[in-house]
């Protein structure tokens, strides 16, 4: 309780804090599901900080949702008002750099600046010693003259080195870090919990590099707030722990929105290379005078030729070009290269195009040459011979081809080619990708190495699936549903059409859905959120319901989500139409009058493309012995139901709140469980949520909503007629 900053926790918060504290004392991981708006962050953060203070650990709390990061800062600030803590909020280098350079160039600038400052320090020390010896020499001290002469010679040598370094590019911000007085900055930093924007602006004003100061100054902190990449990307994680000056076994990790860890880990485990990088590598090798260059060119050229041949077979010329009836535009479009037996088509084409001997040896030769070139680029930049720090394209190409040969036919990866259109023509170009189907490799390394972790979300169940896909052994499991008054909420499963993809264009189906949505919006005393399986479906019904006496907002892929949310919540009687797979489904609060009713239209399964099929097959092969049809459940159904539950959680955010939640599709009903077999989804919801579902026929929904809202005296004036 010493780290709980408010008067009293909810009862379930107190219990959760106690259980998490006990689990951390035993070094156990925790899977923690808590309904939206019920204080999960402090339930995990308070006991984690308490145990870390006692056991000399550091707490790292992470999210992939920007708004949640700001909430962490607010909670940490509240804690710091009653219990002193040292906390920093860490953001990626690209958003913290004052001169906007890439990672490699930044490293080279930092190294040169460090060398220059160190040389100037050496010069200052030698000059001071030279003055002492000169005084000794004038006083007739024996040996002083010889000593001074040696110092003067050394000064000439170091001055020449300093002059050479002075002509090279350096970073004035980082130089100020090394030479200026940084104590006032750190006093300010740890006087409160600071947002990254505040840190950037303060450092800019003082002439410091705030990013490097954070790296140098986060040793010994109690709490770090960061994004997923700092923990899930293996290379970044290793550096991050080094900056903390902590072994992984001294880290307690708290993952917010942890139902997203699986997909984020998959992204960090996937690897790709674009055709342009292969072209750049070949151009680079034309300028290299090294006996290894010919072998490197041959193997990279063969891979590029195979890549182009594979996608050209699949692309139909036209305006725009098409792949399997899908237009090729600015977004990547997949070309299937997997085969039913043996290596994929790209691997076969590559081995057929390569004319040399021992392809593996040639790839290793290319990688070794690339490493040498990369080191040379580093030397050239530090010597001031190049204006920017070049990245070695040969090294990137060789490393990817080596990975392709090693993993393309492993079940855990799915080999795929993607194409997109050039900005100024109808020509296309491609990329090869090893798409990670099962993220256990990346996630398992993390959870095995840290002291303990807390994974929290409003939609984490079923816990067994999280354990399997993230490789978490014997965690403590806890789940808390909505503790707010049941009489202030209703959750309806409306027995409307079963909105299978093939049924969505049927005029009768569309008319039925339109009628239900119109009634739901009419009967809501305030704003209504409507989630669809796609943006296209959202647009369809936004247009069909233009007759409503309400303000209708359409969220689109290019729309700024925060602007849309602000306009919607400022309205009195409005409806917002969006995709459940968009940015307004999680990490965004609609408190109180911001939204009273939420509707999920259909069972919003994602588009089942070849990648999803590969994930499903990989899960089937890996977990099929543990659960029938594991591939479909793990890869498709459970993530979809989690997304649906996230959408339902956008309303009812406090004990005083009230609202209606609607699932519009026959597959959610109890009747479907008996009549529709595997197509029914009610059984995928947790038991207490299933128990709250009230089945209603479409023509009775308006009566049910009118009775509920009328009973709470929610209407301003006469209620609408059902």
C-alpha positions in Angstrom: 0.0 0.0 0.0 3.0 2.4 0.4 3.1 2.6 -3.4 -0.7 3.0 -3.9 -1.2 6.7 -4.2 -4.9 7.0 -3.5 -7.0 6.7 -0.4 -8.5 3.2 -0.9 -8.2 0.6 -3.7 -11.2 -1.3 -5.0 -11.6 -4.6 -3.1 -10.3 -6.6 -6.1 -7.4 -4.3 -6.4 -6.3 -5.0 -2.9 -6.6 -8.7 -3.5 -4.7 -8.5 -6.8 -1.9 -6.5 -5.2 -1.5 -9.0 -2.5 -1.4 -12.0 -4.9 1.0 -10.3 -7.3 3.3 -9.4 -4.4 3.3 -13.0 -3.2 4.0 -14.2 -6.7 6.9 -11.8 -7.2 8.4 -12.9 -3.9 8.4 -16.5 -5.3 9.9 -15.3 -8.6 6.7 -16.4 -10.5 5.2 -14.9 -13.6 1.7 -13.6 -13.4 -1.2 -13.6 -16.0 -3.6 -11.0 -14.8 -6.9 -10.2 -16.5 -9.0 -7.3 -15.2 -12.0 -5.7 -16.8 -11.5 -2.3 -18.5 -11.6 0.6 -16.1 -10.8 -1.4 -13.0 -7.3 -0.2 -12.1 -5.0 -2.9 -13.5 -2.0 -0.6 -13.8 -1.7 0.2 -10.1 -2.7 -3.3 -9.2 0.5 -4.5 -10.9 2.7 -1.5 -10.4 2.3 -1.0 -6.6 3.4 -4.5 -5.6 6.1 -4.6 -8.3 7.7 -1.4 -7.0 7.3 -2.6 -3.4 9.1 -5.9 -4.0 11.7 -4.2 -6.2 12.5 -1.7 -3.5 13.0 -4.6 -1.0 14.9 -7.0 -3.3 17.0 -4.4 -5.2 15.2 -5.0 -8.6 14.2 -2.6 -11.3 10.6 -2.5 -12.7 10.1 -2.0 -16.4 6.5 -1.3 -17.5 5.8 -1.4 -21.2 2.9 -0.9 -23.7 2.3 -0.6 -27.4 -0.4 2.0 -26.9 0.6 5.7 -26.8 -2.3 6.8 -24.5 -1.4 4.1 -22.0 2.1 5.3 -21.7 0.8 8.7 -20.7 -1.4 7.0 -18.1 1.6 5.2 -16.7 3.3 8.6 -16.3 0.3 10.0 -14.5 0.2 7.0 -12.1 3.9 7.2 -11.5 3.7 10.9 -10.7 0.9 10.2 -8.3 3.1 7.6 -6.6 6.1 9.9 -6.4 4.0 12.5 -4.5 3.8 10.1 -1.5 6.7 7.7 -2.0 10.0 9.0 -3.6 10.8 7.0 -6.7 13.4 7.5 -9.5 11.5 7.0 -12.8 12.3 7.6 -16.4 10.2 7.3 -19.6 12.1 6.0 -22.5 11.3 6.6 -26.1 13.0 5.5 -29.3 16.1 7.3 -30.6 14.4 8.5 -33.8 12.0 10.7 -31.9 14.6 12.0 -29.5 17.4 13.0 -31.9 18.1 16.8 -32.2 19.9 16.5 -35.5 17.8 13.7 -37.1 20.5 11.1 -38.1 20.2 7.4 -38.4 21.4 4.8 -35.8 24.7 4.0 -37.4 25.6 7.6 -38.1 24.7 8.6 -34.6 27.0 5.8 -33.2 29.9 7.1 -35.4 29.3 10.8 -34.4 29.2 9.8 -30.7 32.5 7.8 -31.0 34.3 10.6 -32.7 33.0 13.2 -30.3 34.1 11.0 -27.4 37.6 10.6 -28.8 37.9 14.4 -29.4 36.8 15.3 -25.9 39.1 12.7 -24.4 42.0 14.1 -26.4 41.3 17.6 -25.3 41.2 16.4 -21.7 44.6 14.7 -22.2 46.0 17.9 -23.7 44.8 20.0 -20.8 46.5 17.6 -18.4 49.7 17.6 -20.3 49.7 21.4 -20.6 49.3 21.6 -16.8 52.2 19.2 -16.3 54.3 21.2 -18.8 53.8 24.4 -16.8 54.8 22.6 -13.6 58.0 21.3 -15.2 58.8 24.7 -16.6 58.6 26.2 -13.2 60.8 23.3 -11.8 63.3 23.9 -14.6 63.4 27.6 -13.9 64.0 26.7 -10.2 66.9 24.5 -11.3 65.3 21.2 -10.4 67.4 18.3 -11.9 65.6 16.3 -14.7 62.9 18.9 -15.2 64.3 20.0 -18.6 64.3 16.4 -19.9 60.8 15.8 -18.5 59.4 19.0 -20.0 61.0 18.1 -23.4 59.2 14.7 -23.4 55.9 16.4 -22.5 56.3 18.9 -25.3 56.9 16.1 -27.8 53.8 14.2 -26.6 51.8 17.4 -26.8 52.8 17.9 -30.4 51.7 14.4 -31.3 48.4 14.6 -29.5 47.7 18.1 -30.9 48.1 16.7 -34.4 45.6 13.9 -33.6 43.2 16.5 -32.1 43.5 18.6 -35.2 42.7 15.6 -37.4 39.6 14.8 -35.3 38.5 18.4 -35.2 38.0 18.2 -39.0 35.7 15.2 -38.7 31.9 15.4 -38.1 30.9 15.5 -34.4 27.7 16.0 -32.4 27.7 19.3 -30.5 24.8 18.1 -28.3 26.6 15.0 -27.2 29.8 17.0 -26.7 27.9 19.2 -24.3 26.9 16.0 -22.4 30.6 15.2 -22.0 31.8 18.7 -21.1 28.9 20.6 -19.6 27.4 20.4 -16.1 24.6 17.8 -16.4 23.8 17.7 -12.7 21.0 20.4 -12.9 19.4 18.4 -15.8 19.4 15.2 -13.7 18.1 17.0 -10.6 15.2 18.3 -12.8 14.7 14.9 -14.4 14.3 13.0 -11.1 12.4 15.7 -9.3 9.3 14.4 -11.0 8.3 11.8 -13.7 8.9 13.5 -17.0 7.2 12.9 -20.4 9.6 12.3 -23.3 8.5 15.5 -25.0 9.5 17.4 -21.8 12.9 15.7 -21.7 13.5 16.5 -25.4 12.6 20.2 -24.9 14.6 20.6 -21.7 17.7 19.0 -23.3 17.3 21.1 -26.4 17.3 24.3 -24.4 20.4 23.3 -22.5 22.2 22.1 -25.6 22.4 18.5 -24.4 21.5 15.2 -26.1 18.5 14.0 -24.0 18.5 10.5 -25.4 22.2 9.9 -24.5 21.7 11.5 -21.1 18.8 9.1 -20.4 21.0 6.1 -21.4 23.8 7.4 -19.1 21.5 8.3 -16.2 19.0 5.4 -15.9 21.3 3.3 -13.7 19.8 2.7 -10.3 16.3 3.9 -11.2 13.2 2.2 -9.7 10.9 2.4 -12.7 11.3 2.6 -16.5 8.4 3.2 -18.8 9.1 2.1 -22.4 7.6 0.6 -25.6 7.5 -3.1 -26.6 10.5 -2.9 -28.9 12.9 -2.2 -25.9 12.0 -5.7 -24.6 10.9 -7.8 -27.5 13.6 -6.9 -30.0 16.6 -9.1 -29.0 19.3 -6.6 -29.9 17.6 -3.6 -28.4 16.8 -5.5 -25.3 20.4 -6.4 -24.7 21.5 -2.8 -25.1 18.6 -1.6 -22.9 19.5 -3.8 -20.0 23.1 -2.7 -20.4 22.0 1.0 -20.1 20.1 0.0 -16.9 23.3 -1.6 -15.7 21.1 -4.6 -14.7 21.3 -8.3 -15.4 18.0 -9.6 -16.8 17.6 -11.5 -13.5 17.3 -8.1 -11.8 14.4 -7.0 -14.0 10.6 -7.2 -13.2 8.7 -6.7 -16.5 5.0 -5.5 -16.5 3.4 -5.8 -19.9 0.2 -3.8 -20.5 -2.3 -4.8 -23.2 -0.5 -8.1 -23.0 -2.9 -9.8 -25.5 -0.8 -7.9 -28.1 2.5 -9.4 -27.1 2.1 -12.4 -29.4 1.7 -10.3 -32.5 4.4 -7.8 -31.5 6.8 -10.6 -30.8 5.9 -12.1 -34.2 6.8 -8.8 -35.9 10.1 -8.6 -34.2 10.9 -12.2 -35.1 10.0 -11.7 -38.8 12.8 -10.7 -41.3 12.6 -9.2 -44.8 14.7 -7.7 -47.5 13.6 -5.4 -50.4 14.6 -5.7 -54.0 16.2 -2.3 -53.7 18.5 -3.4 -51.0 19.7 -6.3 -53.2 20.2 -3.8 -56.1 22.2 -1.5 -53.8 24.4 -4.4 -52.7 25.2 -5.3 -56.3 26.0 -1.7 -57.1 28.2 -1.5 -54.0 30.1 -4.7 -55.0 30.9 -3.2 -58.4 33.2 -0.7 -56.7 34.9 -3.2 -54.4 38.4 -4.4 -55.3 38.5 -7.6 -53.3 38.9 -11.2 -54.4 35.7 -12.1 -52.5 33.6 -9.6 -54.4 32.9 -11.9 -57.4 31.5 -14.7 -55.3 29.4 -12.2 -53.3 28.0 -10.7 -56.5 27.1 -14.1 -58.0 25.2 -15.3 -55.0 23.3 -12.0 -54.4 22.5 -11.6 -58.1 21.1 -15.1 -58.2 18.8 -14.4 -55.2 17.6 -11.2 -56.8 17.0 -12.8 -60.1 15.0 -15.6 -58.4 13.0 -13.0 -56.5 12.0 -11.1 -59.6 11.3 -14.2 -61.6 8.9 -15.5 -58.9 6.8 -12.3 -58.6 6.8 -11.6 -62.3 5.1 -15.0 -62.8 2.3 -13.8 -60.5 1.8 -10.2 -61.6 -0.7 -9.4 -64.3 0.3 -6.2 -66.1 -2.3 -3.5 -66.3 -3.3 -0.2 -64.6 -2.7 -1.0 -61.8 -1.0 -4.4 -61.9 -2.8 -7.2 -60.1 -1.9 -10.3 -58.1 -4.6 -12.9 -57.8 -7.2 -10.3 -58.6 -5.8 -7.9 -56.0 -4.7 -4.5 -57.3 -1.1 -3.7 -56.6 -0.7 -0.2 -55.1 1.2 1.5 -52.4 0.6 -1.3 -49.9 2.5 -4.6 -50.1 0.5 -7.5 -51.8 1.6 -11.0 -51.1 2.7 -13.5 -53.8 2.4 -17.1 -52.6 5.6 -19.1 -53.0 5.0 -21.9 -50.5 4.6 -25.4 -52.0 2.9 -28.6 -50.8 6.1 -30.5 -50.7 9.8 -29.6 -50.5 11.4 -26.1 -50.7 9.4 -23.0 -51.6 9.5 -21.6 -55.2 12.0 -18.8 -54.3 14.5 -21.3 -52.8 14.1 -23.5 -55.9 14.6 -20.6 -58.2 17.5 -19.3 -56.3 19.4 -22.6 -56.3 18.6 -23.0 -60.0 19.9 -19.5 -60.8 23.1 -19.8 -58.8 25.8 -21.1 -61.1 28.7 -21.5 -58.7 29.7 -24.2 -56.3 28.7 -24.5 -52.6 26.1 -21.8 -52.2 26.4 -21.8 -48.4 30.1 -21.1 -48.7 29.4 -18.3 -51.1 26.9 -16.7 -48.7 29.4 -16.9 -45.9 32.0 -15.2 -48.1 29.6 -12.4 -48.9 28.8 -12.0 -45.3 32.5 -11.8 -44.4 33.2 -9.2 -47.1 30.1 -7.2 -46.0 31.5 -7.1 -42.4 34.8 -5.8 -43.7 33.1 -3.2 -45.8 31.0 -2.1 -42.9 34.1 -1.6 -40.7 35.7 0.4 -43.5 32.6 2.7 -43.8 32.9 3.3 -40.0 36.6 4.3 -40.3 35.9 6.6 -43.3 33.1 8.4 -41.5 35.1 8.9 -38.4 38.0 10.2 -40.4 35.8 12.8 -42.0 36.2 11.3 -45.5 32.4 10.9 -45.9 29.6 13.2 -45.0 27.3 10.4 -43.7 27.9 7.0 -42.3 27.1 4.5 -45.0 25.3 1.3 -44.1 26.7 -1.8 -45.9 24.1 -3.2 -48.2 26.2 -6.3 -48.9 26.2 -7.3 -45.3 22.4 -6.9 -45.1 21.8 -8.9 -48.2 24.2 -11.7 -47.2 22.7 -12.0 -43.7 19.2 -12.2 -45.0 20.1 -14.9 -47.7 21.8 -16.9 -44.9 18.6 -16.7 -42.8 16.5 -17.7 -45.8 18.6 -20.8 -46.5 18.4 -21.7 -42.7 14.7 -21.0 -42.0 12.6 -20.8 -45.1 11.5 -24.4 -44.8 11.1 -24.4 -41.0 7.5 -24.7 -39.9 8.0 -21.7 -37.5 8.5 -19.4 -40.5 6.4 -18.8 -43.6 8.4 -17.8 -46.7 6.6 -15.2 -48.8 7.2 -12.6 -51.5 5.4 -9.2 -51.5 5.1 -6.6 -54.3 4.1 -3.0 -54.5 3.9 -0.4 -57.2 6.5 2.3 -57.9 5.3 5.8 -57.0 5.8 7.2 -60.5 5.0 4.2 -62.8 3.0 1.0 -63.1 6.1 -1.0 -62.6 6.3 -3.2 -59.4 9.2 -4.2 -57.1 9.3 -6.9 -54.5 10.6 -8.1 -51.2 11.3 -11.4 -49.7 10.1 -12.1 -46.1 10.5 -14.8 -43.5 7.2 -14.3 -41.6 7.4 -15.7 -38.1 4.4 -17.9 -37.4 5.2 -18.8 -33.8 6.8 -16.1 -31.6 8.0 -18.4 -28.9 11.7 -18.0 -29.8 11.6 -14.2 -29.2 9.2 -14.2 -26.3 10.6 -17.3 -24.6 14.1 -15.8 -24.4 12.7 -12.7 -22.6 10.5 -14.6 -20.1 13.3 -17.1 -19.3 15.8 -14.4 -18.6 14.0 -11.8 -16.5 13.4 -12.2 -12.8 9.6 -12.2 -13.2 6.9 -10.7 -15.3 3.3 -9.5 -15.0 1.2 -9.7 -18.2 -2.0 -7.8 -17.8 -4.9 -7.1 -20.1 -8.7 -6.9 -20.0 -8.8 -9.8 -22.5 -6.0 -12.2 -21.6 -8.0 -15.4 -21.2 -7.8 -18.3 -22.0 -4.6 -18.3 -20.0 -3.5 -21.7 -21.4 -3.1 -20.2 -24.9 -1.0 -17.3 -23.7 1.2 -19.8 -21.8 1.7 -21.9 -24.9 2.3 -19.3 -27.5 4.7 -17.2 -25.3 6.4 -20.1 -23.6 5.6 -19.1 -20.0 6.0 -21.8 -17.4 3.7 -22.3 -14.4 2.4 -18.7 -13.9 0.1 -17.4 -11.3 -3.3 -16.8 -12.9 -5.9 -14.3 -11.8 -9.0 -12.8 -13.4 -11.4 -10.1 -12.2 -14.5 -9.2 -14.1 -16.5 -6.0 -13.9 -17.1 -5.2 -10.3 -19.3 -2.2 -11.1 -23.1 -2.6 -10.4 -24.7 -5.1 -12.7 -28.0 -3.2 -12.8 -26.2 -0.3 -14.6 -25.3 -2.4 -17.6 -26.9 -4.7 -20.2 -25.1 -7.0 -22.7 -27.4 -8.2 -25.5 -26.7 -10.9 -28.1 -29.0 -10.0 -31.0 -30.2 -12.9 -33.1 -29.7 -11.1 -36.4 -28.2 -12.6 -39.5 -25.1 -14.7 -39.2 -22.7 -12.3 -41.0 -20.5 -14.7 -42.8 -18.4 -13.0 -45.5 -20.5 -14.5 -48.3 -23.7 -13.1 -46.8 -22.6 -9.5 -46.3 -23.6 -8.4 -49.8 -27.1 -9.9 -49.6 -29.7 -7.0 -49.7 -32.0 -8.7 -47.1 -29.1 -9.1 -44.7 -28.0 -5.5 -45.2 -31.6 -4.2 -44.6 -31.8 -6.3 -41.4 -28.5 -5.0 -40.0 -29.5 -1.5 -40.9 -32.7 -1.7 -39.0 -31.0 -3.1 -35.9 -28.3 -0.4 -35.9 -30.8 2.3 -36.5 -32.9 1.2 -33.5 -29.7 0.9 -31.3 -28.6 4.4 -32.2 -32.1 5.9 -31.8 -32.7 4.3 -28.4 -29.3 5.4 -27.0 -29.5 8.6 -24.8 -26.1 9.9 -26.1 -23.4 8.5 -28.3 -23.0 5.0 -29.9 -19.8 3.2 -31.0 -20.3 0.8 -33.8 -17.5 -1.7 -34.7 -17.4 -3.6 -38.0 -15.1 -6.4 -39.3 -13.6 -3.9 -41.8 -13.5 -0.3 -42.8 -15.5 -1.1 -45.9 -18.3 -2.5 -43.9 -18.2 0.6 -41.6 -18.5 2.8 -44.7 -21.4 0.7 -46.1 -23.6 1.2 -43.0 -22.5 4.8 -42.4 -23.9 5.6 -45.8 -27.1 3.4 -45.4 -28.0 5.1 -42.1 -27.7 8.7 -43.3 -31.4 9.1 -42.7 -30.9 8.9 -38.9 -31.5 12.1 -36.8 -28.0 11.8 -35.4 -24.5 13.0 -36.2 -22.6 10.2 -38.0 -18.8 9.9 -38.0 -16.9 7.6 -40.3 -13.4 6.5 -39.2 -11.2 5.7 -42.2 -7.7 4.3 -42.4 -6.1 7.6 -43.1 -8.0 9.5 -40.4 -6.2 10.8 -37.4 -7.8 8.7 -34.6 -7.5 11.3 -31.8 -9.1 14.0 -33.9 -12.0 11.7 -34.7 -12.4 10.7 -31.1 -12.5 14.3 -29.9 -15.1 15.4 -32.4 -17.3 12.3 -31.6 -17.1 12.8 -27.8 -17.9 16.5 -28.1 -21.3 15.5 -29.8 -24.5 15.0 -27.9 -26.2 12.3 -30.0 -23.8 10.7 -32.5 -22.6 7.4 -33.8 -19.0 6.5 -34.8 -18.5 3.8 -37.4 -15.1 2.1 -37.4 -13.2 -1.1 -38.0 -12.7 -3.3 -35.0 -9.1 -3.9 -36.3 -8.4 -0.1 -36.3 -7.0 2.2 -33.7 -10.1 3.0 -31.7 -10.7 -0.4 -30.2 -8.2 -0.5 -27.4 -6.1 2.0 -25.3 -8.8 4.6 -25.9 -11.3 5.5 -23.2 -14.9 6.6 -23.8 -15.9 7.6 -20.3 -19.3 8.6 -19.1 -21.3 10.6 -21.7 -18.5 10.0 -24.3 -20.3 6.8 -25.3 -23.3 5.0 -23.8 -23.8 2.1 -26.3 -21.3 -0.1 -28.1 -22.3 -2.4 -31.0 -20.0 -5.1 -32.5 -21.4 -6.1 -35.9 -20.7 -9.7 -36.9 -17.9 -12.0 -35.6 -15.0 -9.9 -36.9 -12.6 -12.6 -38.1 -9.5 -11.2 -39.8 -9.0 -11.8 -43.5 -7.8 -15.3 -43.7 -4.9 -14.9 -46.2 -1.9 -17.3 -46.7 0.0 -15.8 -43.8 -2.9 -16.6 -41.4 -3.2 -20.0 -42.9 0.5 -20.6 -42.2 0.2 -19.4 -38.6 -2.9 -21.7 -38.2 -1.0 -24.7 -39.6 2.1 -24.0 -37.5 -0.1 -23.8 -34.3 -1.9 -27.0 -35.4 1.4 -28.8 -35.7 2.9 -27.4 -32.5 -0.2 -27.5 -30.2 -2.5 -30.0 -31.9 -1.8 -32.7 -29.4 -3.0 -30.4 -26.6 -6.3 -29.2 -28.0 -8.5 -30.3 -31.0 -8.4 -27.7 -33.9 -5.7 -25.8 -32.0 -4.6 -23.9 -35.1 -8.0 -22.3 -35.7 -8.6 -21.6 -32.0 -5.1 -20.2 -31.3 -4.6 -18.2 -34.5 -8.1 -17.0 -35.4 -11.0 -17.5 -33.0 -9.4 -16.5 -29.7 -7.7 -13.3 -31.1 -11.0 -12.4 -32.7 -13.0 -12.8 -29.5 -10.3 -10.9 -27.6 -10.7 -8.0 -30.0 -14.5 -8.2 -29.6 -14.1 -8.0 -25.8 -11.8 -5.1 -26.1 -14.4 -3.2 -28.2 -17.1 -4.0 -25.6 -14.9 -2.6 -22.9 -14.8 0.9 -24.4 -17.9 1.8 -22.3 -18.5 1.3 -18.6 -15.3 2.7 -17.2 -16.3 3.6 -13.6 -18.8 2.5 -10.9 -21.1 5.4 -11.7 -21.1 4.7 -15.4 -23.9 2.9 -17.3 -24.4 1.6 -20.7 -25.5 -1.1 -23.2 -23.2 -3.5 -25.1 -24.6 -5.3 -28.2 -23.3 -8.3 -30.1 -25.1 -8.3 -33.5 -24.9 -11.7 -35.0 -26.8 -15.0 -34.4 -23.5 -16.8 -33.7 -23.3 -15.1 -30.3 -26.6 -16.5 -29.0 -27.2 -19.5 -26.8 -29.4 -21.0 -29.6 -26.4 -21.0 -32.0 -24.4 -23.1 -29.5 -26.9 -25.9 -30.1 -27.8 -25.3 -33.7 -24.6 -24.0 -35.4 -21.9 -26.2 -33.9 -18.4 -24.9 -34.6 -19.7 -21.7 -36.0 -21.1 -20.6 -32.7 -18.7 -18.4 -30.6 -20.5 -17.9 -27.3 -18.4 -20.6 -25.7 -15.2 -18.6 -26.4 -16.2 -15.9 -23.9 -15.2 -16.3 -20.2 -18.0 -17.9 -18.1 -19.0 -14.7 -16.2 -19.3 -12.8 -19.5 -21.4 -15.6 -21.1 -23.7 -15.5 -18.1 -24.4 -11.8 -18.7 -25.3 -12.2 -22.3 -29.1 -11.7 -22.9 -30.4 -13.1 -26.1 -32.9 -10.9 -27.9 -34.6 -11.0 -31.3 -33.9 -8.0 -33.6 -37.4 -6.6 -33.3 -37.2 -6.6 -29.5 -33.9 -4.8 -29.0 -35.4 -1.3 -29.0 -37.9 -2.3 -26.3 -35.1 -3.9 -24.2 -32.9 -0.8 -24.6 -35.8 1.6 -23.8 -36.7 -0.3 -20.6 -33.0 -0.3 -19.5 -32.2 3.4 -20.2 -35.7 4.5 -19.1 -35.3 2.6 -15.8 -32.2 4.7 -15.1 -34.0 7.9 -16.1 -31.3 8.4 -18.7 -33.4 10.2 -21.4 -33.5 14.0 -21.5 -37.2 14.4 -21.9 -39.6 11.9 -23.5 -37.9 8.6 -24.5 -37.9 7.6 -28.1 -40.6 5.2 -29.3 -39.4 1.6 -29.9 
